[in-house]
Amino acid sequence: MRLTDLLHPHLDDVTSVVDATRGGLRLDPYLHLPPGVEPTRHEQPVGEGELMLLCYGPDPALHGDEADCLAALERMRPGGRGLIVFGHPGTDLPYHRLLDALVAHRCQVLHAAALGYTHLHAGAVFACTEELLPPHDWFGHPLPADGFATALRIADEYVLADFVSRSQRARLIDLERAAEETARALETAREDGLAERLAAALRDKDQLTSALRGARERTGVLEARVAMLEGSTSLRVGKALVSAARSPKRGAARLPGELYGLWRQRKAKGRSARATSAAPAPEAPADDRFYLSHRALSVAPRDRLVITGVLTDRTAADFAADAVVSRVLPHDGRLLVERTDPDVFLVQLGACTGEAGPWTLTGTGHAPDLDRRLAELIGQARGLGRAAVLWRDGPASSAPGLSQLPWDAVLDGDTGTALCRLDPVTDGRDRLRDVFQQDSTRVRLARLAELAGAPDPTAERRVAVLAAPRDATDVARLVAQTLCQLHRPVEVVVADPVGLDLGELTAASVTVHSGPPTAPWVADWTDLTEDRPDTLLLDLLCAQEFSGADAVGHTPAADDYAFVPALKPLLVRRSLLDTGTPPDTWSRAGHRLFAVRGKEPS
């Protein structure tokens, strides 16, 4: 929730906003106060028609400290209202430090909500009153007032909410402890895997060194034997006899002279060997030849998740849209794991229990050879420092042997649904949105990538907004349209941000800059007078992921979920936008254009 959404339902009869914050944080850009309500700063009591701003957080220099809040609460008078924002996360909100002071100064909390900013996580609206005020619902609307019934409601809700929150806090602590233990175990496993990989590399190096030394010794022996044979008198006599036999007329006449020459050379070698046996051997001449070893290698960073493992046909096809997928077979698994060096070695239970497939019956006890080969592949992957993950998309009892293998992680649930497999007419727009946000194959792969420390596939859904605000009114519309989107943009590109206060976007983790967009998708919002619904970007991305198109938009004929030759682009692939070609030529250039019917900007 935005701060203005929390505050504005409580601004009735408020004519002045008193800023009582003491930290370095300015709340003015987040409020978007209506005309006639002016922010002021004074040390006087705050009463009827006034609202006080307070801030409390872990960073005193930014949020202020507890003493400042307690001192400001002493200035509250009946009829006055207040808004306090917290820099603490909602689960660690130290409300107990202010609760006694709120009660002592007759301040009743009317509404509390979580805020979607990086340094402000929660906020609460309170009022100073002499009588019990009716509480507000989740949307900030007051409930029917009935003094005794209101007190009973508050008391009952307090007891029940405290009971539920205690169990939730205990579960949160257990989950955090389990997450820490899992992270430590995974880190230890990775370190062990690296140590095993290093030890295996050293063993391979020693084996290769020994094999190379033995090969060199055998080569030296063979070279000595060849030299001895080439210089032997027997070989030379044989060559002379063979030459004489091939040409008897001419060779027979030369044969006695050649044999006599060989006899003379042999006697001369014998005398020279006896004469030089006591003298030191002459130094071998230096080898003046130069050797050049060249090796070409192309290295590029991995920008996609790399999966190797045992998968069904459908899962492999769906995963291939967002990851590099290699399916192993029982006979080539070891080589494939070594060559692909995957981010994760994945085994899908459905591929081991299906009706037909190379790994059918694995883990059931009916194919021990397949169990042994799968265990070898898991050990090889972990030896390479890669995570071995079991995706249990069926009952564990169908393949109990898989649970006995040394997995780094086990994921329970289906592998998700690719949006291209849905029917927009039958399933409806709401079903597409739900699958896109929670149950799509890309969302499932994001969990797997997080386990393996690989690139997040959902990063391909990032959207950049091109805007050109000129004044404070345009800034307010840009901030409202950006932060209300169900699929929020990650960056806003402003042509000239000088003199514009866009701090609320930055506080909501939206990057604001003036350079070229960096997100994979770009939406043109330069005309801020258009009315954009909160489902605009979500519907556009659903249509894109369903179709795989390069641009998505509207047509004058209101075509819906259909490929068209021309459209008004509302969401464009950044690589296509960087080409600078006009939209009316995109279809002729081979780019895919997909139309989706939505609320037409007015």
N, C-alpha and C positions, 0 to 999 in steps of 0.2 A: 504494500500500500504506500501511496505517496503521502507526504506530510500534509499537503493541501486537502487531500481526501479525508483525512482524519479530522482536520480542524474546521473546515467550512460548515459542516452540519451544526456546529455549536457557535456560530458567529451571529446568530439572531440577537438583535438589540445591542451588539457590541460596536462601539464607535472608536475605540482606541485600543491598540495593542502595545503593552509595556514590555520592553525587552529587559529582562533581569538576568540574562546570562553573563557569566564572568570569564568564560574561556575565549579562545581565539576563533571559535566557530561562529559564522554569521548565518542566522536562520532566515533572514529576509528573502533571499532568492528562492527559498523552498515554499513560502507561504502563499504567494500570488493572491494577496488580499484584494477584496472587492473595492470599488471606488467608494470613497468616504471613510474608509477605515485606515488610519494612518499609524505607523509604528512610531513609538516614542521611547524615551529612556528617562526615568526619574526615580527618586528614592521615597516618594510619597506612598501612602496606603493605596491599595488597589481595591476598588469597590464596584458599584453598579455601573454597567456599560463598559467595563474594562476587562481585558484579558492579559494575563501575565505569561511570558515565555520563560521557561526554565530548562536547564540542560544539566545532565549529570552522567558522568562516564568514567572509564578507567584512566583516561588521560587528562589530568587536571588542566594542563596547558591548553588543551583543545576543548574539552567539555565543561570545565569548571569542577569544583569539588563539592563534597557533601555539605560543608559548612555554609557555602554560598546558597545552596538550595534551602537549608533550614532557616537561614536569615531571611530569605525572600518570602517564605511561607508565613513569617510573622507579620508581613504587611498585608495579608489577605483580609478583606472585610466582607460582610454578607452581601451577596449579589455579584461579587467578583468571580471571574473564572480564570482558569490557568491551563496551560499546556506544558507538560514536561516531557522532554525527549531523553532517551537513554542511549548511551554508547555501549552498553553491555548487551550481549546476546540474550534472546528471550529466555533461554533455559537457565541463565545465570543472573537474572535480573534481581538486584539487591533491594527489592521494594520494602523489605522489613526495616531498612535503615530510615525510610521516610514515612512509614505507616503511622508511627506514634505522633509525629509532627502534623501529619494531615488530620488525624482525628482530634488532636489538641486544638487546632485552629479551625475546626468545623468544616473541613474540606472533604467532599464526597467525590470519589472517582466515578465518572459517568461512562467512560469508554476507553478501552485500551486495545492497541493493535500493533502488529509487527510492521516495521518499515523496511523498505527495500533499498537501503543505502549501505555503503561500505563502512561508514563510521557512525551511523545512527541506525539502531536495530529495533527500537520499540518506542512507542509514545503513548501518553495517557492524557485525557482531558478531565479536569476536575472543576468543581464549583464550591465556593464558600456559601454555606446555607445554614439557616436556623431550624429547618425542618427537613425531613427525609425526602429526597427527590426521587422520582421514578427512574429506574435504570434504563439503559439503552440496549437495543439488540445489536447483533453483529454488524448491521449496516449503519448504525449510528442513529436509528430512529427511537424516540422514547416509547416505552411501554405504558400501558394504561396505569394511571396513578390510583393507588388505594393504600393509605398509610400503613395499616396493619398487614395487608397482603404484600405490600412492597417489602416491608421488613422481614416477613416470613420468607419471601422469595430470596432475598439477599442472604439470609441466614442459611436456608436450605442449600442454595447453590454454593455457598462458601464451604460447607461441610463436605458436600459431594465432590466439588471441584478439588478440594484439598486431598480427598481420598484418591481420586483418579490421578491427580498430579504426582502424588507420592509414588504410586505404582509405576507411572511413566518415567519419573526421575530415576527410580531404581532400575527399570529396564534400560534406560539410557546409559546409566553407569555401567551396567553389565555389558551392553553392546560396545561401549567405548573400550572397556577392558578387553573384551574379546577381539575387537579390531586391533588394539595394540599388540596383543599376543600373536594374532595372525600375521601382523606386519613383521614382528620380530622373527617369527618362525620362517616367514617367506624370505626375509633378509638372510637369516642363517642358512636356509636352503640354497639361496643364491650364492652365498659365500662358499658353502661346501661344494656347490657345483663348479664354481670358479677354481677352487683348489683341486677338485678332481680333474677338471679340464686341463689345468696347468700340469698336474702330475702325469696325465695321459700324454700331453704334448712332450714333456721331458722324456717319457719312456719311448715315444715314437722317435724323438731325436736321437736317443742312444741307439735304438735299433737301426735307424737309417745310417748313423755314423759307423756302426759295426759292419753293416752290410756293404757300405762304400769302401771301408778299409779292406774287407775280404775281397771285394771285386778288384780293387787296385792290386792286391797281392797276386791274385790269379792272373790278372792282365800282365803283370811283370814276369811271372813264370812263363806264360805263353810267349811273350815277346823274346825272352831269353832262349826258349826252345826254338823259335822260328829263326833267330839269328844263328844259333848253333847249327841248325839244319842247313840254312843257306850257305854257311861258310864251311861245311864239312866236305872232305875230299870225296866221300862216297857219292854225295849228291852231284858234285861236279863231274865225276867219272860217269855217272849215270846219264847226265845230260849229254856228255860227249858221245856215248854209245848210242843214245837215241837219235842224235843228230846224224851220226854216221849211218844208222840204219835207214833213215828217211831218204838220204841221197847217197847210195853206195858208191857211185863213181867218184864223186868229189870228196865225200866224207871219209871214205876208207883211206884215201891218200893222206888226209890231214890227221887221222886218228893217232898214229904213233907219236907225231910231234906234240899234240895236245896232251897226251898221257905223260910224256917225258917232262913237259912244262909243269904239269900238276905235281909231279914227284919232286922237281927242283924247288917249287914254292913251298911245299910241305917241309922239306929239310931246312930251308931258310927261316921259316916261322919258328921251327923248333929251336934253332940256334939263338935267334933274337929273344925268344921267351926266356931261355936260360940266362942270357946276358943281362936282362932287365928285371929279373925277379927280385934282386936285392935293392934296386933303385926305387925311390918314391914314385908313386903314380902321378903323372902330369895332371894339372888342374883342368877340369872339364870346361870347355868354352861356354861362355855365357849365351843364353838364349835371347837374341835381340828381337824376337817377334813380340808384337803387342796383341793383346786379346781384348776384345770389347764385348761385354755382355749387355744386352738390351732387353728390357721387359716392359711391355705396355700394359697399363691397367687403368680402367675407368671406374671411378668411385662416385656414387651419388647418394645423398641421404634418403632414408626410407620415409616416404610420406604416406604409406598405407600399412595397415596391419597385415602381416604375413602369417598365414595359418597352414600348417601341415598336419594331416591326421586322417581319422576314419569318420567319414560323413556320408549321409544319404545323398542321392542325386538332387533332390529338391533343395536341401540345405546348402549343398555346395553351390548350386546355381544362384540362390539368393545371397549367399555370402560374397560371391564373386563380384557383385555390384559395388562393394565397398572395401574389399580386401583381396589380397593375393592368396588364392586357395590352391593347395596341392593335396591330392588324395593319394594315400599310400595303399599299396597292395601287399599281401603277405610276402611276396618274393622280392620286392624292390624297396621295401620300407627303409632299411638301413641306409642305402645309397641316397634315397630321396631326402631323408632327414639331414644327412651330412651335406648334400649339395644345396638345399634350399635355406638351411640355417634359419628356421622359422622363429617368429616371436613367441609362438605358443604351439605346443603339440596337443591337438584337440581330438578327443574321442567322443563321439555321439552315441549314446546308448541305443537310439533307434536304428543306427547302422549295424549294431551287433545283434539286434533281435528281429530285424526285418525278415521278410519271406525269402528274399533272394539277394545275394551280394557276396563279395569275396570274404567279408568278415562275419557272415552270419553264423550264429551259435557261439561266438566269442563270449566268454564269461559265463556260459551256461553249464560248463562241465562236460559238454558233449564233443568239444573240439580242443583237446589239450595242446595240440601243436599250435593252434591260433593263439591260445592264451600265452604260450611261451614266447611266441614271436612278438605279441603286443607288449609283454613285459620287457623284452629286450629293447623295443623301440622307446618305451618310456624311460628306461635306464639310459639309453643313448641321448635322448633329448635333455634329460636332467644333467647328464655329464657335460653337455654343451652349454649349461647354464640357462636353459630355456624351461619355461613352466610347462608342466604336464597337467592338463585340465580335463576332467570328465564332465560332459554336458548330459545330465540325467534328465532327459525329456520323456521318461516313462517310469514305471515302477521299478524300484531297485531290485525287487524280487525276481524280475524277469531275467536278470543277468547278475546273480549275486557275486560271481567271481570278480566282476569289475571293481567292486567296493574294496577288495582285498589288495588292489594294486597301489603303489606309492604315489598318489596324486598330490600335486601342489595345491589344487583347489577343485571344488565340486560345485557346479552351477545346476540348480534345480529349476525346472520350468521348460516351456517350449522355446524354440529358437526364434520366435517372432514371426510376423507376417509381413511380407513385402507388399508395399502399397500397390504395385502393379498387378497383384493377384486379386484385388478387391474390385467390386463393381460399384461405381459411384451412384448409379441409379438405384440398385437394390440395397446397398449398405447405407447410403445416405451420407450427407456432409459431416454430421456429427460423428459417425463411425470412423470416417477417414481421419478426423482430427484426433480422436482417441487413440487410434492405432499409430498415427504419426508421433504423438507425444509419449506414449507409454509402451506400446506393444509391437512396434515395427522391428524389422530385422536390424536396422541401423542402431536402434537403441540397445538391443541385446548385444550387438558387437561392441558397443561402447563399454559395457560392463567387462567384456572379455579383454578389451584393449587396456582398461584400467588395471586389471590383474597382471597383464604382461608388461606394463609400462610402455606400450606402443602408441602411435598416433591415434587420436580419438576420431572415429568415423563421423560423429555428429558435428565435427568442426566444418564439414562441408555444408552445413545448414546456416552458417553465419551470414548475416545480411548487413550491408552498409547502406546508409540513407544519405542521399545527396540533398542538401537543403540550402536555402539562401534567405535566412531571416534578416529583416531590415530594422526592426525596432523591438521594443519590449513585448508588444502584442504578438508579433510573429514568434518571438522566443517562447512565450507562454503556450502558443498553439503547438509549436514544434515539440516542446517538452511533454505536453499532454498527449499528443498523438504517438510519440515514441514510447513513453513509459506505460501507456495503456495497452500496447499490443500484447496479445497472448503469446506471440513469439517475438520477443524483444530484439531489436537490432543490437549489434555489438559495437557499432561505430556510426558516428554522424560526421559527415564531411561538409564543412561550412566553407564557402568560398572566401569570406572575409569575416573572421571572428572578432576583429578588433572592436572594442566597445560593447560587446554582447556578453551578458552574464549567463553562461551555460553551465554553471557549477552544479546544478541539480542533476544534469545528465552524467557528469563525471562522478558525482557521489553515488549514482545508481549503477556504477560499473560500465557505463557506456563511454567509449573512447570518442573524444572530440578532437578533430584536427582539420587542417586545411589542405593537406596533400592529396594524392590519388588514393582511392579506396583500396584496402587490402583484403577485404572479405571476398569469398567466392561469388557472392551474389550482390547485386546493386539495385536499389529502388530509388527512383527519382521523385523526390518530394519538394522540388524547388518551388512549386506553387502551394503555399501554405493555406490558401483560401479553400482548398478542396476538403471535403468531409471524408475522413478515412475511418472506417469502423475498426474496432479492436481485433477483429478476426482477419483483417486484410492480409498481412504477411503470412499468417498461419495457413490460410486457404491457398495462397499463391504457392507456398512451398509444398503443400500437400499435392497440388496439381503437378508441380515440377517433378516431385519424387515419384508420382504415379506414372508420368509420361516420359521422364528423362529428357525433357525439352531444354532448349537453350534460352528461351524467352517465354514468359507467361504474361498474359494480359487479357484485355477485353476487346471485343469486336462490336461494331454498330449493330450487328444482327443478334447480339447476345448469345453467341455460341457458347456451349457449356461442355467441357471435357471433350474437346475435339481439336485435332490438328488443323490449322488454318494457314493460308498463304500470307496473310497480313493481319496485324493487330496493333492495338495501342499498348506498347510494352509497359508493364508495371514492375516486373522483376526480370532482370537480365543477368546472364552469366558475365562475370567481370572480364574474362578473356575475350568474349565477343564485343563487349563495350570498348575494350582497349583498341580494337581494330579501327575504330572511327568510321566505319561504314554506316550509311543511313539505314534506318529500320526497314524501309520499303525494299531493300535489296537482300535482306537476310535470308529469305526463303529461297531466292534464286541461287544463293551461294551455298546452299545445302544445310543451312541451320534449321532446326526444328522449332516451330512456333506453336504454342498450345494455348487455346482459349479457355478461360474459365469465367462463368457468369457470377458476378458478385454485385455488391452495392456500388453502382456507378457514382464516381465522385461528382458532386454537384458544382 
